[in-house]
Amino acid sequence: MAIPVSTLRAVDASRLCNPYTGEPLRLEAGELVSVSSGQRFPIREGIPSFIPGSRLPPRSRIYRWLYDRFAFAYDFTLNLGPKVRYGTEAGVREEVIGRLPVGDGEAVLETAAGTALNRRHLPKEADYYGLDISWKMLRGARRNLDDWGLNARLFHADTQYLPFHDNTFEHVIQMGGLQFIHDPFRAAREMGRVAKPGATVTILDEAASAWRTLKRMPAHAAYAKDRASAIEELPRFVPQGMQGVKAEVLPSGEFYLLSFRKPG
């Protein structure tokens, strides 16, 4: 029998905070409540939701809308690519995640988790937290996790405002989608913030997107003259003070990998 997606417990709530104020949260009548301001976040179908619609910038609202409508075909499209020789993203994700030194019981946060396809490439006993801006993608994730018999905790939230306390996760990963985030610099800072000291943040995205992402950021557009220079400038996304910064194009030439380690 498949293991259901975890319901929220007190130990899970202790890792959470108001993503906009940093306040601790408490469980109260099926909602998460900020201890000082009283701001409330609903738990819908077992998934806490931290996205008041008015807070999302236009770019985020557009991509949330698109992924909500594409969610029904997402798994099929991603898995079909290698079979018809159109794209290799699914295989690259499996290879990159498979190399991560994730131990049993270690907490792993995946931002832009989509339908949680990458959960299959992590150890069964990993403490997996999957976060996405699209509610319908998360519904797909819940179905997948139940079918696979894998446990997880899912969150409806924005990568730019992570609902977790500092120093929470042994591993933070994002497999695709940095290019779609309104402020990728803020998103990278948030990933670094919630990583534990000594933890590594791993970001994968399309190589061509490095140029597009930098080009639309006014303060950084001058550093993206072409694809090659944009790849060299990927460390600009990394928060100050991080160590072991590495940016590379993977052998297929289709994807880049950006990683950095939090000091500690």
Summary of the structure (lengths in Angstrom):
residues: 264
radius of gyration: 17.8
end to end distance: 40.9
largest distance: 55.0
contacts: 843
relative contact order: 0.13
helix: 38%
strand: 27%
